Amino acid sequence: MLVERENELARIRTALDAAAAGDSSLLLVTGPLGSGRSTLLRRVPELAGDDARVLRACAAWRERDFPFGIARQLFDHLLNGAGGAGPARRASGAEQFGDLMDADDRRSGPGPEREVSDAVLHGAQSLLADAGAHRRLLILIDDLQWADGPSLRWVAHLTRRLHGLRALLVCTLADGDHRARHPLVREVVGAARDVIRPAPLSRDAVRALLTEAHRQPPPEALVRALHDASGGNPLFVTAFRRALDRPGPPNHTEPALAVGELSPAVLRDRIAGHLRIQPQSVRDVAVAVAALGDHSDPALLAQLAGVDEVGFAGTRRALVDAGLLARGRDVRFVHGVVRDAADSLLTLGERERAHDAAADLLYRCGRPAEQVAGHLLAVVHPGRPWSENVLRAAACNASRAGRPGDAARYLRRALLHHRTQDDSRARLLIDLATAERAIDPDACVRHVSQAVALLSTPRDRAAAVLRVPPSLLAVPSPSAVELVRQAVRTLDDPARPDEEEPGELGLRLEAWLRHSGHENPVELTSSVERLRRMGPRPAVDSVAERELVSVLLCAGALSGRLSAREIDRTGNRILEREPAVAAHAHSTLPLVLISLFVAESVHGVASWLASEQRTRRLYATGADDVLLAAERAFVLMAQGRPAAAREHVESALTMGPDGWLEPAVLMLASVVYELRDQTLSERLLARTRDRRPAGLARTATGQILQAGIDTQRGRSREALDALLACGRRLETAGWRNSALLPWRPYAIGLHQRLGETTAALRLAEDELAWARDWGAPTNLGRALRLKGWLLQDDGLDLLREAVDILRASAHAVELARTLIVLGRRLHGGPEAEAVLREAAGIAAACGVPWLAERAGQGLGTATVPPVATLTPSERRVVSLVGRGLTNQNIAAELGVSSRAVEKHLTSVYRKLGVSGRRELVNALPDR
């Protein structure tokens, strides 16, 4: 399929018409690798029609030393019947010319630069004149740069004598090829009347090619990604399109990532073939760019390639002209497939030597450790004396930047370089375990065990064991539990009277072990008693003290053995002393936040999170990002801002698959429960369902989410059975607090829906008794609302009490729900109308449309305040604004007009009460 070549074809037609009129000329088609030169050349005979005699020749690199190779190809067409006045005369002339070329070979001997006899030149001219006497003559030569010397001399001779032949000579020439600078080639190029350089394909052309292949319009994001990755080069576009059509392409939701990682074998081999026939300096520079990577310093590249500054500039220009290096100041390949092609030129040994030389060069030039370490990873041998230090420094930088996977790769390689079994190897293992705890907990435990065996003192072993992160409501591995217990026994060994008191290490180990029993009711009770023994104001000044109190406080929150007020007082004291500058996904701090959330103490948490948002966090990983999004969503939901909370939930769901710890899942699920959005529930459930082993927190969360989905699908009995089973398991584990896992409120509603009022009342009384002991206003108000709702008209006093309590809570949505129930129980009248109007106003301000509509049903014709909620299209536009896209870019992304984007943004400004784009961006959550 030839697209966007109308201008080039028109210029060829003009030259053909001129040749028919006796105005012969040379037409040159040039361009980089894959630009479509040969495709245009093959189209020329079709444009000429049947009244033209066509002589074809294709030069090849391997035949460049075969004398008269191109000339013989052309005149063989005459001998085989491609043209001429008559068969006998045509065959006779072509055979005589062949005899002349053979005689010239014997006379002149081998050599590409030899002279061509006048007899051959005149014989060729005579033969062409005879062939084109009655019809137009087309002479087509592909890849002129690889033509042999005698043929080039003849072609150069022909270009000066085209007049009177009624012929069109069309040659193609590859940009960036060293043979294009040959004097005879340049002489031919200089004689061209017109030079055609096919332009890169536009985005519309790429769209047309994809549409032609798939028989339907492709996604605009894929069109843009394919065009950007290929630069409009037809060869790249075609290869990438076919690679995407094959099964098993890179699995990315972002098309740019999928296309960016493609490396089609056909394209890679084509590029490698081009590089293989270039001068050694060109190959060396390409290999150097592949080794050092994109955006490298030209001086370093030249030094690694072994060329001087002038030589590097020339070879770089050749690679740019060939379409393999991008134009501009930076030295980079146009696509990763070019790097793969350059790598394929080397053997395994040559590739390793190239990376070793690159590492040595970068180290001597003082380049960043991660640049050097990237090359050390490609070297199999132990490395240089400084390699271990460089790898450890690179791992430290990667950890600080929140890339534990890279840090682990560097440290694993450093272990290969470290041959001695000593204390320094133990430190290396500990660093590796620290990096792996975010990505591979089992490997973390394994490497800590190896480090412990190399350490000599109990305190060092205990400190090493503490690199295993707490389970955070998940199921700890038996090996990790046994490792911590061994450290405790060693630290408390009475046979070592000279050792210091366990102190900080002992407290941290105790915290770890106590939390590992969070699904055991006996352990929960013991933890609460331990906290009470510490007094009303337990010490929380040191890290170890805060870790222990955090675990004990969480045990009290899960079991409900502490009141919300006690948790609020102690938890905020911990938070006041906890810095907001470091990542905390693998500390016990999330347990404090969960405890404060269920105690409805969100003011201090909100201030702490705002401080964390303004501060650059160190060592933050994907787990920290998910956790932070969950924390912010929970706070916003508790503050009566469900629309903003939803944005953070959706942001978390777009994050990577790693790092979904139980605290984040619990907090996100709590927000999704309140939003009552089936799609969000299904997405969150799918994200967390396949993780094993699943502890009680994750299992119960999944059961409650699934119950909500089943209820909306009309499977109330299945949902109720699942909730009751979940409740029995939670009660068995000692988890009586339903603020975090609200199975009882949902089960009460399902009992009533199924006509089981007695069972619903029994659960409601249990919920109310627990809520009064717990003391948090939202949970107490909800429990009162549920019981008042079940008691029908006899529950008015309970509903009024619930409203009074909820007015002191920040959870405005729960207040709106209770007001609606109260307004309906009043059965009309001024009080009922006032209550329902207040409920509608609260729901509208919170952006809960379904709740506002429910309130409006009781108001009849009364006006319901507008609901500040965004449509899916408006949310998509706002999301793209948050990414920094302009209106025009957003329109291209969504496949709509700029006017449609402006209308969506105007509606968003009105709904959210913001004045413009800047204020909207400032109001958005971090993405």
Summary of the structure (lengths in Angstrom):
residues: 927
radius of gyration: 38.5
end to end distance: 41.8
largest distance: 122.0
contacts: 3168
relative contact order: 0.04
helix: 66%
strand: 4%
